[in-house]
Every structure is written in structure tokens, then in C-alpha cells.
Amino acid sequence: MIRPCRIFVAGAGLLSLAACSLVSGDSARKPFGLAVGDEPIAVRAGAAALAEGGSAADAVATMYFALSVTYPVAAGIGGGGLCIVHEPSRRQDQEVDFLARDAAHSGVYAVPGSVSGFALVHSSYGKLPWQRVVADGEGVASAGFQISHALAPHLMDNRDVIRLDAGLATEFLDESGNIKPEGSVVNNPALAQTLAAIRTSGPAGLYEGSVAERLVAYSGGEGGAISASDLRTYVPGRGDATSILIAEQSISLPSRRVGAGAFLSAMLSALVDRQHILDAPNNLAAKIASATKSTLDEFHLASVPRDLGATGFAAIDNNGQAVACAVTMNGPFGSGHTAAGTGVVLARAPSSGGVGLAAAFLAPIIVQHASSLTLVGAGAGWTKWFRGNGI
């Protein structure tokens, strides 16, 4: 059975966190699976994948495709991200990076990476059929979903962006041109069709065929310069995660070959230099969280936008596999432009400056002490972290 999701809210509704745990019929037994993220509909979908015997990789892929519908401010099909994967049988945790990239001929729109990235995570570590992990997102896009407490404040904060885009306005504005309130039921039939193509054809459903043609046509008409070759040749990266030993605990984080890994490694080194971590090695997760803001202040990041259009989510299964992911649209709702006929909001190009730096702050992280996992979670911006302790 799936234990009802718990919703945690902080900061006057500016930060919310949903967690669903998978338990046996005996409530006295320890949960043997957990899904955690910002948006409850997507988290329930991830927990359901675990309940069907899916792996942690299946759960995060399921959550991503649901989030692309229910939390498009940060997890749209047009964006990109990073995942860290822990397999108990492997000595080294793995990284999969699928950041949205600049088009070959530049432009304002990014080449999307998330679909290709989660396809690689699923094919390498998943157990459920691909069609299953996409189906929940397709279903809620078609049938509709209630605007959650997590999404509602982002809609209000970005109402000017929404009003200027026909796709977003159709979904999230009422007949008077006002933002629909929390609890309103909305749907996105065009995005449902795109997800149906991805479900039946895999990543080719986005990167080739009619959806790709529409993305290229829209981008070209708007001066965005995404080409068919940009889409067709997109390949996610894969390799060993960076491993840092601190206070007898092994921390896996993105590799230094991506900006997020370089930044996070530097930040953790600064924390160690200032004794923020070593003073309390038995509470490493809490120390990382409590010391993050002061250290970031020393990195002179006060000018970074408070909302980077990013989110993190994670899962662990009953076999000990754990996956932590963070994704971004490079700003809230990315470029704020929906490619006509696809429901896909395009991310901003990384070179666009400002929120184009969002990918540098993605921080999926897994912490182990001996053979036990002590932290599985992800940061998705300097003002917003969530943690899964004692999973």
C-alpha cells in the first residue's frame, strides 16, 4: 500500500515538500520505499511505481514526467538536469547529466535534455516498461489535475509571463484573465499528445518526427535557432559521480566536468575549511543544510534570482537503489514560450545570462556511512533545499 503523502510547508508557502512512503500491509514494518519531491501529484505517481515493483530509477522517471505536467515552472519537457544513481552492487555511484544546451547556432531557446536523460536512467537502472513511467504524466495532462499548493504561488509570481504566452494562458488563466487559484482543475491536451509520442516511440517521440518538426518550426519563427540536427544528435552524458570523503562519510555529487559539480565541490570544500561539517560529523546532513546559506553568501551570490525555475526529487527502493535528481528550465517557465501544437515550454538557453546559470546550482547528492545511506536528496537553487534523512 502507499502511505498517504505528507505535505510540509515553510516560508509562507514559498517552499513545500511532499513525501510518500511504500509500506507492506503490516503498518509496524519499516517502509521499504520512499519518493520525495516538491509536488504531491508527481510524488504519489513515483510511490505508485515503487508499489508496482519498480526501482528507484523507475520512480524518479515517473515523477519527472508527472512533474512536466503538474509543475511546469521547473520541470518542463523543454528543460534539462542531472541525476546521481546509487547501486549497492557498484563501488562507485554514477552520474547522468542531461542539461539543456545552447543550440549550435545560439539563440534564445535551449535544446531540451530531460527526456533523453531520463530515458537513459530508465534503460540503465529501471525495471518497469518505459510506457509505464510516461503514462502517469500523459494521463494527468489529458484528464486534468488540480493546481497544487506547490504550484499555485509560482503561477502568481509569474502571471505576467503566463499572460504573454498563448499555451500557458489557456491552461492557467480564467475567463477574466486572472490566474486560476489553488485547487482549480487544468489540463494540457497538446502536451498529452507529445507525451503519448514519447510513450510509444521513446525519446524519438520528442527529438524526431512531428513533435521535433514543430519545435524547430516554432524556434525558427521566433529566432530561437534550434535545428533538427540539434535535437537528433542530443546525447546525455554518463560517468562516475564525484566522491568526497568527509567525516568518515562518502558524499556523491555531480562530477566537476559540469558546472554544478564544480560549484558544489567548491562549496563543500569551503564548509570543511570553516569547520562547519567536521564539528558535527554525526549530523552531516543537517550541517550541510544549516551552513549552506552563510557559505553561499561568501560566494557573493546575492544577485542570483530567488527562483531559478528548478526542482529536485529523489527515491529509494527496497533493494537499496537510490536516485537523486534535479532539473531546471533555466528560469521560471523557462523562456515563457510554448511551441505551438506541442504543449512544450522551451527552456532558456544557458548562455542567456542570469537564470541561464540555474544549472550550476543543481545539487543531487547521496551520502553514505559505511554501507548505510544517510542522505538522498537534491538541491535546486541556493534558496531551496530538501533532504531525505535516515532513508
C-alpha positions, 0 to 999 in steps of 0.5 A, a space after each residue: 500500500 502507499 502511505 498517504 503523502 505528507 505535505 510540509 510547508 515553510 516560508 509562507 508557502 514559498 517552499 513545500 515538500 511532499 513525501 510518500 512512503 511504500 509500506 507492506 500491509 503490516 503498518 509496524 514494518 519499516 517502509 521499504 520505499 520512499 519518493 520525495 519531491 516538491 509536488 504531491 501529484 508527481 510524488 504519489 505517481 513515483 510511490 505508485 511505481 515503487 508499489 508496482 515493483 519498480 526501482 528507484 530509477 523507475 520512480 524518479 522517471 515517473 515523477 519527472 514526467 508527472 512533474 512536466 505536467 503538474 509543475 511546469 515552472 521547473 520541470 518542463 519537457 523543454 528543460 534539462 538536469 542531472 541525476 546521481 544513481 546509487 547501486 549497492 552492487 557498484 563501488 562507485 555511484 554514477 552520474 547522468 547529466 542531461 542539461 539543456 544546451 545552447 543550440 549550435 547556432 545560439 539563440 534564445 531557446 535551449 535544446 531540451 535534455 530531460 527526456 533523453 536523460 531520463 530515458 537513459 536512467 530508465 534503460 540503465 537502472 529501471 525495471 518497469 516498461 518505459 510506457 509505464 513511467 510516461 503514462 502517469 504524466 500523459 494521463 494527468 495532462 489529458 484528464 486534468 489535475 488540480 493546481 497544487 499548493 506547490 504550484 499555485 504561488 509560482 503561477 502568481 509570481 509569474 502571471 505576467 509571463 503566463 499572460 504573454 504566452 498563448 499555451 500557458 494562458 489557456 491552461 492557467 488563466 480564467 475567463 477574466 484573465 486572472 490566474 486560476 487559484 489553488 485547487 482549480 482543475 487544468 489540463 494540457 491536451 497538446 502536451 498529452 499528445 507529445 507525451 503519448 509520442 514519447 510513450 510509444 516511440 521513446 525519446 524519438 517521440 520528442 527529438 524526431 518526427 512531428 513533435 521535433 518538426 514543430 519545435 524547430 518550426 516554432 524556434 525558427 519563427 521566433 529566432 530561437 535557432 534550434 535545428 533538427 540536427 540539434 535535437 537528433 544528435 542530443 546525447 546525455 552524458 554518463 560517468 562516475 559521480 564525484 566522491 568526497 570523503 568527509 567525516 568518515 562519510 562518502 558524499 556523491 555529487 555531480 562530477 566537476 566536468 559540469 558546472 554544478 559539480 564544480 560549484 558544489 565541490 567548491 562549496 563543500 570544500 569551503 564548509 570543511 575549511 570553516 569547520 562547519 561539517 567536521 564539528 558535527 560529523 554525526 549530523 552531516 546532513 543537517 550541517 550541510 543544510 544549516 551552513 549552506 546559506 552563510 557559505 553561499 553568501 561568501 560566494 557573493 551570490 546575492 544577485 542570483 534570482 530567488 527562483 531559478 525555475 528548478 526542482 529536485 526529487 529523489 527515491 529509494 527502493 527496497 533493494 537499496 537503489 537510490 536516485 537523486 535528481 534535479 532539473 531546471 528550465 533555466 528560469 521560471 517557465 523557462 523562456 515563457 514560450 510554448 511551441 505551438 501544437 506541442 504543449 512544450 515550454 522551451 527552456 532558456 538557453 544557458 548562455 542567456 545570462 542570469 537564470 541561464 546559470 540555474 544549472 550550476 546550482 543543481 545539487 543531487 547528492 547521496 551520502 553514505 556511512 559505511 554501507 548505510 545511506 544517510 542522505 538522498 536528496 537534491 538541491 535546486 537553487 541556493 534558496 531551496 533545499 530538501 533532504 531525505 534523512 535516515 532513508 
